[in-house]
Amino acid sequence: MKIVVAISGASGALYAKTLLETLKATDHKISLIATENALKIAREEIDLDYRELGFPSYDLKDFKAPWASGSNPCDQMVIIPCSMGTLGRIAHGTSDNLILRTADVCLKEHKKLILVPRETPLSLIHIENMRLLTLSGAVILPAVPSFYSRPTTIQDLVNTVVARVLDHMGIENRLSPRYKE
Ligand SMILES: Cc1cc2nc3c(=O)[nH]c(=O)nc-3n(C[C@H](O)[C@H](O)[C@H](O)COP(=O)(O)O)c2cc1C
């Protein structure tokens, strides 16, 4: 599959790093787009420059990326973590950077779009935007870890979220124990 992983300026760079490292072990064709705030937050939270992970990475203003056109869409897009700013802009179709345009193409071409927002508490604006996106076919998969597998490290907790993302992408994984497994 052609998969676009986008990272926007919400807290939780470790979610993106974990997903990307897991995808690296697959045969899927992964492309990366990150916002300026996403790059800053990754440096602040985990001293990471995503470009070090070795995926082809696209500039936010590079509308020449193939999947910016509905005639050549990607198969799936995941935005992890997804800021409420990016989520709101997608919900209202602004399409004025490559992340927003790619998401817009995914929705109009009925390709899988998974958004992993991280914000708390939620305002009615956030909730309404998530409602609109759900009605438009996106999967809203909030970065809400689970505890039934008794995670003992931050990485374990992060894995509980990334495992659900991979499940929704249809990518087999053993990242986190399943309930009652
Ligand atoms: C350190 C830091 C942490 C942030 N965490 C969040 C967050 O968890 N969720 C969120 O929706 N926005 C968060 N923001 C705000 C967004 O980065 C901001 O709204 C930005 O405009 C989003 O733009 P982008 O989606 O283009 O990256 C954070 C900002 C900073 C500087």
The ligand as an SDF file (V2000), in Angstrom:
LIG
                    3D

 31 33  0  0  0  0  0  0  0  0999 V2000
    4.6060   22.1260   23.0780 C   0  0  0  0  0  0  0  0  0  0  0  0
    3.2820   22.1810   22.3720 C   0  0  0  0  0  0  0  0  0  0  0  0
    2.3680   21.1760   22.5600 C   0  0  0  0  0  0  0  0  0  0  0  0
    1.1330   21.2000   21.9250 C   0  0  0  0  0  0  0  0  0  0  0  0
    0.2660   20.1800   22.1410 N   0  0  0  0  0  0  0  0  0  0  0  0
   -0.9270   20.1590   21.5030 C   0  0  0  0  0  0  0  0  0  0  0  0
   -1.8120   19.0600   21.6710 C   0  0  0  0  0  0  0  0  0  0  0  0
   -1.5300   18.1050   22.3850 O   0  0  0  0  0  0  0  0  0  0  0  0
   -2.9520   19.0620   20.9640 N   0  0  0  0  0  0  0  0  0  0  0  0
   -3.3040   20.0750   20.1100 C   0  0  0  0  0  0  0  0  0  0  0  0
   -4.3600   19.9890   19.4960 O   0  0  0  0  0  0  0  0  0  0  0  0
   -2.4740   21.1540   19.9400 N   0  0  0  0  0  0  0  0  0  0  0  0
   -1.3080   21.2220   20.6120 C   0  0  0  0  0  0  0  0  0  0  0  0
   -0.4530   22.2770   20.4460 N   0  0  0  0  0  0  0  0  0  0  0  0
   -0.8930   23.4100   19.6300 C   0  0  0  0  0  0  0  0  0  0  0  0
   -0.6170   23.2320   18.1450 C   0  0  0  0  0  0  0  0  0  0  0  0
    0.7510   22.9340   17.9090 O   0  0  0  0  0  0  0  0  0  0  0  0
   -0.9910   24.5160   17.4130 C   0  0  0  0  0  0  0  0  0  0  0  0
   -2.4030   24.6840   17.4710 O   0  0  0  0  0  0  0  0  0  0  0  0
   -0.5330   24.5280   15.9770 C   0  0  0  0  0  0  0  0  0  0  0  0
   -1.0120   25.6940   15.3440 O   0  0  0  0  0  0  0  0  0  0  0  0
   -1.0210   23.3220   15.2180 C   0  0  0  0  0  0  0  0  0  0  0  0
   -0.5680   23.4680   13.9110 O   0  0  0  0  0  0  0  0  0  0  0  0
   -0.2320   22.2100   13.0200 P   0  0  0  0  0  0  0  0  0  0  0  0
   -1.4020   21.3050   13.1700 O   0  0  0  0  0  0  0  0  0  0  0  0
   -0.0950   22.8030   11.6690 O   0  0  0  0  0  0  0  0  0  0  0  0
    1.0310   21.6010   13.5460 O   0  0  0  0  0  0  0  0  0  0  0  0
    0.7990   22.2720   21.0670 C   0  0  0  0  0  0  0  0  0  0  0  0
    1.7400   23.2780   20.8540 C   0  0  0  0  0  0  0  0  0  0  0  0
    2.9560   23.2400   21.4880 C   0  0  0  0  0  0  0  0  0  0  0  0
    3.9570   24.3370   21.2310 C   0  0  0  0  0  0  0  0  0  0  0  0
  1  2  1  0
  2  3  1  0
  2 30  2  0
  3  4  2  0
  4  5  1  0
  4 28  1  0
  5  6  2  0
  6  7  1  0
  6 13  1  0
  7  8  2  0
  7  9  1  0
  9 10  1  0
 10 11  2  0
 10 12  1  0
 12 13  2  0
 13 14  1  0
 14 15  1  0
 14 28  1  0
 15 16  1  0
 16 17  1  0
 16 18  1  0
 18 19  1  0
 18 20  1  0
 20 21  1  0
 20 22  1  0
 22 23  1  0
 23 24  1  0
 24 25  2  0
 24 26  1  0
 24 27  1  0
 28 29  2  0
 29 30  1  0
 30 31  1  0
M  END
$$$$
